[in-house]
Amino acid sequence: MNIKFLWCWCIFSLLSITSAFSTSQESEILFIDGVKWDMLAQPIDIDSIHNTKFREFLPKERHWTTANWDGYTGVWEIKNNQLYLQKVIIEISENHSTEKREVKGIDSFFSEYKTDDGIFASWFSGKVRLGRGDIIRFGAGGFDRNYMEECVLTIKDGVVTDKVFYHNSRKEGIKLLQIRDSLQAHFPWEKFPEISGKRHIIFLSDFDLSADGHYIDSNVKIRLDKVMTEDQSHPIITAIKKKLKEIYPWEVLYINGKYRPEYQHFTFPIIIKSSNDETPD
């Protein structure tokens, strides 16, 4: 087997499961009616100029880690459907120990947003995802993870205009890596002699699964001998989808109202041996 191609195969395999090893970022904290949620967003960071000035304002000796690149944690609260920053927590390392401290003077820094209820985040608009309970899916680092309980807030100029709650779950079944192996081992490649002895890569995305673990559909792309094919009616793509439907039961995650596998984007190479059972150089 060509060593260069084997190396590429390893890289693609690692990329397909990289989410399991990437660094997740610590969440901010938000209270709704006294209930604490992990806040998977950083409203202070929404404006790059504002964020740069805030970082300069924070104590230089604050401690940071790969799980908290900014070196601070905001504590927020929803009051009367409005988003308020209550305080900012940092960690300071002294004498071989680390302790959490509240940053002083944030009222002065955010003076134009200061109200009797706190610092009103009128600068922020967007969707904010909150989580509570067990984590049932880790994604590709950052805030890409899902909790058993989630809430999605829609915020306009600091005012909550919509609030949706979800209860997520996970049902055990055949994982994507096993599905990849099954597809490569049992797909009838012999029915497509025109691609025999060539290198191909399959791209799967936007999965649609049933609650009981049946594959319904997905978007399939395949790079056939360096040419990308995206036509979902292509005979090879049709055959791939047919084979995926025969694999059962898939592992199913119910995330924010949709049944899906652990990863919504999955890429892997297919090595199709030629008729004389030789892999091309």
Backbone torsions as a table, in degrees:
resi	resn	phi	psi	omega
1	MET	NA	140.0	178.0
2	ASN	-61.0	125.1	-175.3
3	ILE	-64.9	-39.1	-179.6
4	LYS	-61.7	-42.6	-179.4
5	PHE	-69.1	-36.6	176.3
6	LEU	-60.9	-40.5	178.1
7	TRP	-63.3	-43.2	177.9
8	CYS	-61.7	-39.3	178.4
9	TRP	-60.9	-41.1	179.1
10	CYS	-64.2	-42.0	-179.7
11	ILE	-62.1	-45.4	179.7
12	PHE	-63.7	-37.9	178.9
13	SER	-64.6	-40.8	178.7
14	LEU	-66.1	-40.5	179.8
15	LEU	-63.0	-34.3	-177.5
16	SER	-69.6	-20.3	179.4
17	ILE	-120.3	16.7	-174.6
18	THR	-62.9	-25.0	-178.6
19	SER	-61.3	-24.5	-178.6
20	ALA	-71.6	-17.5	-173.5
21	PHE	-119.4	-5.9	-179.7
22	SER	-72.1	159.1	-176.9
23	THR	-86.3	120.8	173.9
24	SER	-79.3	147.6	177.5
25	GLN	-94.0	143.1	177.2
26	GLU	-62.8	143.3	-178.9
27	SER	-81.4	161.7	166.2
28	GLU	-82.5	179.9	-176.8
29	ILE	-122.2	135.1	178.0
30	LEU	-138.2	137.0	178.3
31	PHE	-108.9	131.1	172.4
32	ILE	-123.9	117.6	-178.2
33	ASP	52.1	39.6	177.9
34	GLY	81.8	-3.8	-179.7
35	VAL	-93.7	130.1	-177.5
36	LYS	-86.5	131.3	177.4
37	TRP	-124.6	149.5	165.9
38	ASP	-77.2	128.0	-176.9
39	MET	-102.7	113.5	-174.1
40	LEU	-93.3	56.9	179.2
41	ALA	-166.5	161.8	177.5
42	GLN	-131.5	87.5	-175.9
43	PRO	-58.7	-26.4	178.7
44	ILE	-67.1	-28.4	-176.0
45	ASP	-81.2	-6.1	-171.9
46	ILE	-62.3	-30.3	178.3
47	ASP	-109.9	117.8	-173.6
48	SER	-63.4	-38.9	179.5
49	ILE	-67.1	-45.5	178.8
50	HIS	-60.6	-43.6	-178.2
51	ASN	-64.6	-40.6	178.7
52	THR	-61.5	-43.9	179.1
53	LYS	-64.9	-37.1	-179.5
54	PHE	-67.2	-41.1	178.4
55	ARG	-63.0	-37.4	177.2
56	GLU	-67.3	-29.5	179.6
57	PHE	-73.3	-33.9	-176.8
58	LEU	-66.3	150.8	178.5
59	PRO	-56.6	133.2	-177.6
60	LYS	-66.5	-25.6	-175.7
61	GLU	-84.7	6.6	-178.9
62	ARG	-63.7	151.1	-177.6
63	HIS	-90.9	140.2	175.4
64	TRP	-135.0	157.0	179.1
65	THR	-134.4	174.1	176.9
66	THR	-67.3	-16.8	176.6
67	ALA	-91.2	-4.6	177.3
68	ASN	-151.0	80.0	-174.9
69	TRP	-65.2	-26.8	-178.5
70	ASP	-82.8	-19.3	176.9
71	GLY	73.7	22.1	175.7
72	TYR	-152.2	160.8	177.4
73	THR	-131.7	122.7	177.4
74	GLY	-85.1	141.3	175.7
75	VAL	-113.2	122.4	-171.2
76	TRP	-122.9	167.3	177.8
77	GLU	-152.1	143.5	172.4
78	ILE	-96.9	120.2	176.3
79	LYS	-128.1	126.2	179.1
80	ASN	51.2	41.3	179.0
81	ASN	62.8	27.4	176.0
82	GLN	-125.8	146.7	-177.0
83	LEU	-93.5	124.8	-179.9
84	TYR	-124.8	138.6	170.5
85	LEU	-88.8	121.8	-177.4
86	GLN	-95.8	-39.1	178.8
87	LYS	-165.7	168.4	177.5
88	VAL	-127.1	130.2	-178.4
89	ILE	-108.1	136.2	173.3
90	ILE	-127.6	168.4	173.7
91	GLU	-113.8	134.9	178.2
92	ILE	-117.7	130.5	178.5
93	SER	-99.5	121.5	178.1
94	GLU	-143.6	137.0	175.9
95	ASN	50.7	47.9	175.5
96	HIS	63.8	20.8	176.2
97	SER	-136.9	157.8	-178.4
98	THR	-123.1	132.8	178.2
99	GLU	-132.9	150.8	179.2
100	LYS	-86.4	140.0	178.4
101	ARG	-137.9	147.3	174.8
102	GLU	-83.5	133.2	179.9
103	VAL	-71.9	129.1	179.5
104	LYS	-88.1	148.9	172.4
105	GLY	86.8	9.8	-178.2
106	ILE	-69.3	-24.8	176.0
107	ASP	-61.8	-37.2	178.6
108	SER	-71.2	-41.2	-179.8
109	PHE	-63.2	-41.2	-179.7
110	PHE	-99.7	34.0	-173.1
111	SER	-55.7	-35.9	-177.8
112	GLU	-72.0	-13.4	-179.8
113	TYR	-110.1	2.4	-174.8
114	LYS	-73.8	131.7	175.5
115	THR	-133.6	177.4	178.2
116	ASP	-66.3	-22.6	-178.9
117	ASP	-93.2	-4.5	-178.5
118	GLY	131.1	-164.1	179.8
119	ILE	-88.5	107.2	-176.4
120	PHE	-76.8	119.4	-174.1
121	ALA	-82.6	58.5	-178.0
122	SER	-70.5	-11.0	178.3
123	TRP	-77.8	-12.9	-170.4
124	PHE	-103.5	133.2	170.7
125	SER	-137.1	141.6	179.0
126	GLY	147.4	-174.9	177.4
127	LYS	-98.6	138.7	179.6
128	VAL	-125.2	127.6	178.4
129	ARG	-101.8	133.5	179.6
130	LEU	-116.6	152.5	179.3
131	GLY	-140.4	150.1	176.1
132	ARG	-143.9	153.7	175.4
133	GLY	84.5	-160.8	-177.1
134	ASP	-66.5	145.7	173.1
135	ILE	-86.9	124.4	-176.9
136	ILE	-107.1	-7.7	176.0
137	ARG	-152.3	129.5	171.3
138	PHE	-104.6	131.2	178.9
139	GLY	-103.4	-147.3	-172.4
140	ALA	-89.3	51.3	175.6
141	GLY	80.9	-175.2	-178.0
142	GLY	62.2	-133.3	177.6
143	PHE	-100.7	16.8	-177.3
144	ASP	-80.1	80.3	176.6
145	ARG	-154.9	161.0	-178.8
146	ASN	-130.1	142.3	-177.7
147	TYR	-107.0	166.5	176.6
148	MET	-61.0	-42.5	176.0
149	GLU	-114.5	133.8	177.5
150	GLU	-138.2	155.8	175.1
151	CYS	-137.7	132.8	178.1
152	VAL	-112.0	118.7	178.8
153	LEU	-100.4	136.3	169.7
154	THR	-105.0	123.2	-173.4
155	ILE	-123.2	134.0	177.4
156	LYS	-126.4	114.2	-179.8
157	ASP	52.8	41.8	176.7
158	GLY	84.9	-4.5	-177.9
159	VAL	-105.0	130.4	178.6
160	VAL	-75.5	117.0	-179.2
161	THR	-102.5	-15.1	178.9
162	ASP	-156.3	148.4	-178.4
163	LYS	-145.5	118.8	-177.8
164	VAL	-125.0	129.6	179.9
165	PHE	-103.9	144.5	179.1
166	TYR	-132.8	148.5	169.3
167	HIS	-117.6	110.9	-176.3
168	ASN	-93.1	160.0	-179.5
169	SER	-153.2	170.9	-179.3
170	ARG	-139.3	128.1	177.9
171	LYS	-114.3	124.4	-175.2
172	GLU	-65.5	149.0	178.6
173	GLY	-178.4	-158.5	-178.5
174	ILE	-77.4	125.4	-177.4
175	LYS	-81.9	162.9	-175.7
176	LEU	-60.0	-36.8	179.2
177	LEU	-64.5	-37.1	177.3
178	GLN	-71.5	-35.6	176.9
179	ILE	-64.9	-39.4	175.6
180	ARG	-58.0	-47.4	-178.7
181	ASP	-63.8	-40.4	-179.9
182	SER	-66.2	-40.8	179.5
183	LEU	-63.0	-44.6	-179.5
184	GLN	-66.3	-36.2	-175.8
185	ALA	-77.7	-32.8	-169.9
186	HIS	-116.0	-2.4	178.5
187	PHE	-68.6	138.2	-177.9
188	PRO	-78.9	68.8	-178.1
189	TRP	-62.5	-23.7	-178.7
190	GLU	-64.4	-18.3	178.2
191	LYS	-77.5	-7.1	-178.4
192	PHE	-126.5	69.8	-176.0
193	PRO	-62.4	-20.8	-178.4
194	GLU	-67.9	-15.6	179.1
195	ILE	-110.5	6.7	179.7
196	SER	-64.8	137.5	177.3
197	GLY	76.7	17.6	-178.9
198	LYS	-122.2	165.7	-177.5
199	ARG	-100.6	134.8	-176.6
200	HIS	-139.7	155.9	176.8
201	ILE	-131.4	133.1	178.9
202	ILE	-105.3	134.7	178.0
203	PHE	-118.2	120.3	178.1
204	LEU	-114.3	138.4	179.2
205	SER	-156.7	167.3	174.5
206	ASP	53.5	54.8	-177.9
207	PHE	-69.1	146.7	171.4
208	ASP	-127.3	114.7	-179.4
209	LEU	-118.7	159.1	174.3
210	SER	-88.9	166.6	-177.9
211	ALA	-63.3	-29.7	-177.7
212	ASP	-94.7	9.0	172.0
213	GLY	97.5	18.5	174.0
214	HIS	-89.4	138.4	172.6
215	TYR	-74.7	125.3	178.0
216	ILE	-100.2	-51.0	-178.5
217	ASP	-169.2	168.6	171.7
218	SER	-166.1	170.6	172.2
219	ASN	-89.6	129.1	-177.7
220	VAL	-122.2	128.9	171.2
221	LYS	-123.8	147.1	177.2
222	ILE	-139.7	130.0	176.8
223	ARG	-90.5	106.3	-177.5
224	LEU	-98.4	106.9	178.6
225	ASP	50.5	52.0	175.3
226	LYS	75.5	5.3	177.7
227	VAL	-113.8	124.6	-178.0
228	MET	-80.1	128.0	178.4
229	THR	-115.3	123.4	-176.7
230	GLU	-120.9	-5.1	-179.2
231	ASP	-66.4	113.8	-175.7
232	GLN	-68.1	-12.8	176.4
233	SER	-94.7	1.5	177.5
234	HIS	-59.4	138.0	-176.3
235	PRO	-54.5	-38.7	-179.2
236	ILE	-70.2	-43.4	179.1
237	ILE	-64.4	-40.6	176.6
238	THR	-60.5	-41.1	179.9
239	ALA	-68.6	-36.3	177.5
240	ILE	-62.8	-45.3	-179.8
241	LYS	-64.2	-38.0	178.1
242	LYS	-62.3	-42.9	179.8
243	LYS	-67.2	-38.8	178.6
244	LEU	-62.7	-32.4	178.3
245	LYS	-70.6	-23.3	-179.5
246	GLU	-79.4	-18.2	179.6
247	ILE	-83.9	127.3	-175.1
248	TYR	-157.9	144.5	-5.2
249	PRO	-92.2	140.8	173.5
250	TRP	-71.4	152.1	167.2
251	GLU	-67.7	130.8	-175.0
252	VAL	-122.1	129.1	171.7
253	LEU	-109.9	133.8	173.8
254	TYR	-100.4	103.9	-173.3
255	ILE	-120.8	116.0	175.7
256	ASN	48.0	46.7	173.8
257	GLY	87.1	9.3	-177.7
258	LYS	-135.7	137.9	175.6
259	TYR	-87.4	130.2	-172.4
260	ARG	-158.4	164.2	172.0
261	PRO	-81.4	-177.9	-176.6
262	GLU	-63.2	-41.7	179.2
263	TYR	-111.6	136.5	176.9
264	GLN	-89.5	-8.6	175.6
265	HIS	-133.5	126.5	-175.3
266	PHE	-141.2	130.1	-176.3
267	THR	-129.0	134.0	174.8
268	PHE	-153.7	151.6	179.0
269	PRO	-85.9	152.1	173.4
270	ILE	-118.2	126.0	177.2
271	ILE	-104.7	108.0	-177.7
272	ILE	-102.5	115.4	-177.9
273	LYS	-73.0	149.0	178.0
274	SER	-75.1	172.9	-175.1
275	SER	-60.9	-27.1	178.7
276	ASN	-92.0	14.5	173.9
277	ASP	64.7	33.8	176.9
278	GLU	-116.0	133.6	175.9
279	THR	-84.0	132.4	-175.6
280	PRO	-65.9	152.2	175.8
281	ASP	-76.0	NA	NA
